[in-house]
Amino acid sequence: MNRQTQVSHQTIILNDLGMHARPAAKIAQMAMNATKNIWLSDGNTQVDAASIIDILTLCAKKGARIQLQAESSQDTAILEQIKAFFDNGFGELTP
């Protein structure tokens, strides 16, 4: 599989629960609006960000480093939106 990445960001999972179904569903919903594929990778496994099941297979816990990749520079705004969602602890961080 030859996937050409045009835009890439790295982030860390900040919330205590790690990656679970609710944030996976929100990420997939955002990724489905992309013109081309968006990928998430934990360094070992790369998954389709538009698939809730694929995202959950990463079993990413708090502190896990995640690489976000978009195949098209047209999807930069969506990739940045997904990164902001990660950086905000999926909206689950307590003040």
C-alpha positions in Angstrom: 0.0 0.0 0.0 1.5 3.2 -1.1 0.0 6.1 0.8 1.4 9.6 0.1 1.1 11.9 3.0 0.8 15.6 2.3 0.2 17.0 5.8 1.2 15.5 9.1 0.9 16.4 12.8 1.9 14.6 16.0 -0.1 14.8 19.2 -0.4 13.0 22.6 -3.5 11.5 24.2 -4.1 13.6 27.3 -7.3 12.3 28.9 -7.2 9.6 31.6 -9.5 7.3 29.7 -7.4 7.2 26.5 -9.0 6.6 23.2 -12.5 5.2 23.7 -15.7 5.0 21.6 -17.0 8.6 22.0 -13.9 10.4 20.8 -13.3 7.7 18.2 -16.8 8.4 16.8 -16.1 12.2 16.8 -12.8 11.8 15.0 -14.3 9.5 12.4 -17.1 12.0 11.8 -14.5 14.8 11.2 -12.4 12.5 9.0 -15.3 11.6 6.8 -15.5 15.2 5.7 -12.0 15.0 4.1 -11.5 14.9 0.4 -9.0 12.0 0.7 -8.0 9.7 3.5 -6.8 10.7 6.9 -4.7 8.3 8.9 -3.8 7.8 12.6 -0.7 6.0 13.6 0.8 5.0 17.0 4.1 4.2 15.4 3.3 0.5 14.9 -0.1 0.5 13.3 -1.7 2.9 10.9 -5.5 3.1 10.7 -8.2 4.9 8.7 -9.4 7.9 10.8 -12.9 7.6 9.2 -13.4 4.2 10.8 -14.4 4.1 14.5 -13.4 0.4 14.7 -10.0 1.0 13.1 -9.4 3.9 15.6 -10.3 1.7 18.6 -7.9 -1.0 17.4 -5.0 1.3 18.3 -6.0 0.8 22.0 -4.3 4.1 22.7 -3.9 5.0 26.4 -3.1 8.3 28.1 0.3 9.5 27.0 0.3 7.6 23.7 1.9 9.5 20.8 -0.3 9.6 17.7 0.7 10.7 14.3 -2.1 12.4 12.2 -1.7 12.3 8.5 -3.7 13.6 5.6 -3.2 12.5 2.0 -4.3 15.9 0.6 -3.2 19.4 1.6 -6.9 20.4 1.0 -7.7 18.5 4.2 -5.3 20.6 6.4 -8.2 22.3 8.2 -9.8 19.0 9.0 -6.5 17.6 10.2 -5.9 20.6 12.4 -9.5 20.2 13.8 -8.7 16.6 14.7 -5.4 17.6 16.3 -7.2 20.3 18.4 -9.7 17.7 19.6 -6.7 15.5 20.8 -5.0 18.5 22.3 -8.2 19.4 24.2 -8.3 16.0 25.8 -11.4 15.1 23.7 -13.2 17.7 25.8 -12.9 15.4 28.8 -10.2 17.2 30.8 -11.3 18.5 34.2 -10.3 22.1 35.0 
